[in-house]
Amino acid sequence: MTQPRAGYTLPVFACASAIAALHHLQNKKNYEIVSLNLIEPTETVTIPIQQVAKINKNTALAITFSDPGDNLDLTRNTPIWALVELRENSNKNEHEQIIIKGGEGIGKQSNNNHQDAIYSYANKLLRHNLQQYLNPKEAITVTIILPEGKKLAKRTSNEAFGVIEGLSLLGTSGISQPLSSPDQLKTYQQELRNKSKQFDTLVFCLGENGIDLAKKLGINSQQLIKTANWLGPLLVTAAIEKVNSILLFGYHGKLIKLAGGIFHTHHHLADGRLEILITHCVKMGLEKTILQQLLNCETTEDALQLLRKIDAETNHNWTEKVYKSLVETIDKRTKLYIRKYVEFDVNIGSIVFGRDRRIIMASETGKFLQNKLTV
């Protein structure tokens, strides 16, 4: 069986575009392919450049296309532009020698003074690779542009994690491991096995943003496990390792799938989120007219806001009732899922949060585990 092909994360292509644009300004001939050091991991790779052109004598634009490998990634083949302006380094300040900005399609951090959503790895990657091509008298301003960023962002959960108006240059590595890569799962499983020897309670977070929010709530980072979409196999691994308790902590638009028995959460493989939510609305006795409005919602986030609006207008607490039913069902179905594969009972609790990064609901076991974890 052929192993899935790994690709690269968005910051790598942004960096390659920036290098190509700078080379063009410096009249270097070979800018159709550029080499760069990924830093994480320490590996030099070559990235093809699609187009490059001078805007004026001091500014050039270069374009690459994202290649995430054999990964179900909505940014596949999206263009990444880098606009590089060469200027004189008048104050000789090394940090000011390279200024990095977000242009069209790069999101803003709504919870961080609307700063560009260009995170530490991307900044480090750009500075490290560009610095070597500048003499002390030269300085550059690099503007990263994602022409399709705003459109693609609508298909992500970015807003749930405080990124608005576009995509983020997020990541801790230059390698984009395929979703189906056995190596990725093996890495997560090994981390889980190591931590199971230290702790009897672990917290499962689907992504980096969930991990960040869990830390802000005071949960020990050593007890956090990143699962990506591999919840099912990691739950089974935890049971095999005799982990006593697991807190499922995540965005409601992802964890809601577990209430429907979906334990591989990538949207390309299975969805049904809105249908699961509406099923619990029926269970709680919502009126037919409200159910019809919910059916017309495009996302679970829209449905959540509609429930809150109806609660405010009618002085009801449908949101609380529906989400309480959901989290208790998540706990129940997760325990049953584990028991299908391993004869060991794991104590399961769940907490779901919304786009505003506030907790919507915690199950009874979820509350207990959160209190235990944040003491």
DRENKE-951791 format. One record per residue (C-alpha): x, y, z. Coordinates in steps of 0.25 Angstrom, whole numbers, plus 5000, padded with zeros to 4 digits. Example, Ala and Ser with C-alpha at 12.3 -4.5 7.8 and 13.67 -1.06 7.14 Angstrom:
DRENKE-951791
504949825031;505549965029;
***
This chain:
DRENKE-951791
500050005000;500650144996;500850235008;500050365007;500950485002;501250595012;501250735008;501550875014;500750975022;500351115018;501551185024;502551105016;501851155003;501751295008;503251295011;503651234998;502851344991;503551454999;504951394996;504651394981;504151534981;505351584988;506251504979;505551574967;505851714973;507351674975;507451624961;507751484964;507451394952;506851264958;505651294965;504751194958;505051094970;505451144984;506151074995;505751095010;506051035023;504750985030;505351005044;504350915049;504750805045;506150855042;506150815027;506350895014;505350885004;505050944990;503751004986;503351044972;503051184969;501851204959;502051354956;502951474959;502951614955;503451754959;502351854962;503451964962;504951974964;504751944979;503551854980;503351714974;502151614975;502351464975;501251354975;501351204980;500151104980;499851034993;500150884993;499750815006;500050675000;499050565001;498250635011;496850675011;497150825012;496250935006;497551025004;498050924993;498451004981;498151134987;499051244982;499951314993;500551444989;501751524995;501951664992;503351704996;503851854997;505351874998;505751995006;506952055013;507152005027;507352145033;507352115048;508151985047;507051915056;507151765053;505651745057;505251865048;506051815036;504951715033;503551765035;502451655033;500951695030;499651635026;498951675014;497651635007;497151505012;498051495024;497151485036;497151585048;497151535063;495851595068;496351565083;497751625081;497551765076;497251725062;498651685059;498951605047;498751455049;500251425045;500751345057;502051315063;502551195054;502151275041;502951395047;504151315051;504151245037;504151375029;505151445037;506151335038;506051305023;506051445018;507151505027;508251435020;507951505007;508051645013;509251725016;509251825028;508851945019;507651875013;506251855020;504951795014;503451805017;502751675014;501251675011;500651535011;499351525002;498351415001;497451454990;496451344993;496651355008;495251425012;494451325003;495151205009;495051255023;493551245022;493751095021;494651085034;494451095049;495351215049;494351315055;494151215067;495651235070;495651385069;496151395054;495251485045;495251535031;496251425026;497151315028;498251305038;499751265036;499751165047;500551045051;501750995058;502350915047;502650935032;502150795029;500650765026;500350625030;499250555022;497950535031;498050385027;499550375030;499750255040;501050335044;500150455049;499250355057;500450285063;501150415068;499850445075;499750305081;501150305086;500950445093;499650385099;500450265104;501450345110;500550445117;499650325122;500850285131;500850415138;499350455139;498050375141;497250485135;497550545121;496850655112;496550625098;496650755089;496450745074;497350855070;498350965074;497251065077;496550975086;497850945093;498151095095;496751115101;496951005110;498251065115;497551195118;496551125126;497651075135;497750935131;499150875132;499750875118;500450735121;499050675122;498550725108;498550635096;498350685082;497550585075;497250655061;496150575055;496650435061;495750435073;495250295071;496550225071;497150315082;495950285091;496250135089;497750155091;497450225104;496550115109;497650015106;498650095114;497650095126;497350245126;496350265137;495650395132;495650475119;495050615117;494650645103;494850795101;494550855088;493750945078;492250905078;492250895063;493250785064;492950705077;491450705073;491750595063;492050495075;490650515079;490250445066;491250335067;492250395058;493650375063;494550425052;494150575051;494750625038;493650685030;494050615017;493750485023;492450505031;491650625035;490150625040;490450735050;489250815048;488350685047;488950645061;488650775067;487150785062;486950635067;487250685081;486350805078;485250705075;485550625087;485450755096;484050785090;484350915082;483150955073;483050925058;483251065054;484551075061;485050945056;484750995042;485651115044;486751035049;486650945037;486951065029;488251105036;489551075029;490351045041;490250995055;490851135059;489651195052;488651105059;489251135073;489151285070;487651255066;487351175079;487951295087;487151395080;485851315082;486251295097;486351445098;485051475091;484251375098;484851365112;485151215110;486451135112;486451045100;487951065097;488251015111;487350895110;487750855096;489250865099;489150795112;488450685105;489550685094;490750675104;490150565112;489950485100;491350515095;491850455109;490950335108;491250305093;492750315095;492750215107;491950125098;492850135087;494050105095;493349985101;493149925087;494649915086;495249905100;494649845113;495049965121;494150075126;494750215124;494050325131;493650425120;493250575122;493050675111;493150825110;492750905097;493051055094;492551145083;493051245073;493251345085;494151255092;493251245103;492751105109;491351075104;491150955113;491850855121;491250715124;491250675139;492450595138;493150705130;492850805141;493450705151;494750685142;494950825140;494950855154;495850745157;496850795146;496850945150;497050935165;
***
